[in-house]
Every structure is written in C-alpha cells, then in structure tokens.
Amino acid sequence: MYSHNDCLPGLRLLHELTARRGKKHLVRLDVESANSTKGFDCFNDFLVDAGPGYMAHVGTRNSSLNLGMFVGSGL
C-alpha cells in the first residue's frame, strides 16, 4: 500500500509540467473494468494544482473508447 508521501515526487512533477502558462495539456486515462473490458478517455485542459492538495482538473472530453458517459467534475 502506498502512502501520500510515496506519490509526492510524481505529483510535484505533474504540477510543474501542467502549470506552464499558455500551454494546454491532454490527458489519456486507460482503464480496464472488472469484466476485462478495456477502454480509454481523453480530456483537454489537464492540470494539477500545487501542493499540498495536488488536485487534478480536466476540461472537455476529447475522445473515448468503450467507456460510455463519463460523469464527474474532476479526477
């Protein structure tokens, strides 16, 4: 099991990469369901806030495969 501190270096890097003004980022989330159906969602305007919270945000859905309707306001 991972602790919050195990993830901090990666979260800091994601924040630094996505915090650059004037740059837009796309994120692709690959998933597999319990019945082994694989799919992905792509979202525009991905960014990660600064710590300590490192909240991730996504914009509009860009493309998808096998995931149906995504519902939610964040990751």
C-alpha positions in Angstrom: 0.0 0.0 0.0 1.3 3.5 -0.9 1.3 6.5 1.4 0.6 10.1 0.2 4.4 10.7 0.5 5.2 8.0 -2.0 3.3 9.9 -4.6 4.6 13.4 -3.9 7.6 13.5 -6.3 5.3 12.5 -9.2 2.6 14.9 -8.2 5.1 17.8 -8.0 6.4 16.9 -11.5 2.9 16.8 -12.9 2.1 20.2 -11.4 5.3 21.7 -12.8 4.6 20.3 -16.2 1.0 21.4 -16.3 1.4 24.8 -14.6 3.2 26.5 -17.5 1.1 29.4 -18.7 -0.2 29.4 -22.2 0.3 25.6 -22.6 -2.7 23.2 -23.0 -2.3 19.6 -22.0 -4.3 16.5 -22.9 -4.5 13.5 -20.6 -5.5 10.0 -21.6 -6.8 7.6 -18.9 -6.6 3.9 -19.8 -8.9 1.7 -17.8 -10.0 -1.9 -17.5 -13.3 -3.0 -16.0 -13.8 -5.9 -13.7 -15.0 -8.0 -16.7 -11.8 -7.2 -18.6 -13.3 -4.6 -21.0 -10.6 -2.1 -21.8 -11.1 1.5 -22.8 -9.8 5.0 -22.5 -10.9 8.6 -22.2 -9.0 11.7 -23.3 -9.6 15.1 -21.8 -8.5 18.6 -22.8 -7.1 21.2 -20.4 -5.5 18.8 -17.9 -3.7 20.4 -15.0 -2.6 19.6 -11.5 -2.8 22.3 -8.7 0.2 23.0 -6.4 0.6 21.0 -3.2 -0.2 20.1 -0.6 -3.5 19.1 -2.2 -2.4 18.4 -5.8 -5.9 18.4 -7.1 -6.2 17.3 -10.8 -8.6 19.0 -13.2 -9.8 18.1 -16.7 -11.7 20.0 -19.3 -13.9 18.7 -22.0 -13.8 15.1 -23.1 -11.8 14.8 -26.4 -12.3 11.1 -27.3 -13.3 7.8 -25.8 -13.4 4.1 -26.4 -15.7 1.6 -24.6 -16.4 3.8 -21.6 -19.8 5.2 -22.1 -20.7 8.5 -20.4 -18.2 10.0 -18.1 -19.8 11.7 -15.1 -17.8 13.9 -12.7 -16.1 17.2 -12.3 -12.6 16.0 -11.6 -10.4 13.0 -11.4 
